[in-house]
Amino acid sequence: MAVDGRRLLGGVMIPLVTPMSEPGLPSGQAAKALLHGLAAAGARSLMLFGSNGEGPLLPVSALTEFAVQVAGQWRELTGGPVLCNVTAAGTAEARQRAAAVAPAEPDALVLSPPIYFRHRDDEIAAHYEALAGLGTPVVAYNAPRYSNPLGPDTIDRLVAMPHVVGIKDSSGDLDLLGHIVSAARRRPDFGVSQGAETQLLAALRLGADGIVPGIANLAPDLSVELVAAHESGRDGDAEEAQRVLTRLLALHSIRPGVPAIKALLDDRGLCPPHVAAPLVPCTEAERRDLNALLANDEAHLFPRR
């Protein structure tokens, strides 16, 4: 069955943090409250095991049960799609990760280019071609902070691969995003989403189909409002939503990354603070500073329970 990548990547996709029952042990049960909150806010889809989901820090053996449980809960709550990221240094491990999440029947695999080693464009293309026979659509994930970058020539090759149905770009390079959107329009079913959080509105204005902001784990209403305001022509409201989301990102100046988001969600009774090693949770001092920083923006965050 053909997959419409534009529909798949449209709206607000949550790059879900991975709730854990103890450090490094994902828990579908621990995710329940957060999933209910995100669904109530109007989030449309989930991506599991990306950078916000600590995916590369989790062993293959930790993926299956969580993916199955969370996918089941989300589909029951929303009927919306669930995508699973597969990030690895080599193609063999990417295939192992794809097999591990297969029981969850993901709507697509979000495949990162190889990490660690620098690779030629033909090697990166071969990495994507290797997942063509799995029977699950693939979304290419351009996150040059973490892996080999996808350049214009490789992007053109990806758009020509029938099993690749979209690209999620987190580069923050609007010129490159413009190329991605232009290349994507060669196919009516090829989707584009944006994960660079300071460029969400700019990306939608360039023609991206949807957004994947990590901050939406904490501020889903505002993320949904940004897309709704853009789509309805309320430019001032869309710009204000972008300004506030950008302001919220200052939390990463106190503690970068997932530990800060999880600490704030823990304060709201939505996610335990546990993270996967070698990450460590926020200290009490960091938690106090995070809450003080965001005190004037509480109305934009999940409410405290």
Order of alpha helices (4+ residues) and beta strands (2+ residues): alpha-beta-beta-beta-alpha-beta-alpha-beta-alpha-beta-alpha-beta-alpha-beta-alpha-beta-alpha-beta-alpha-alpha-alpha-alpha
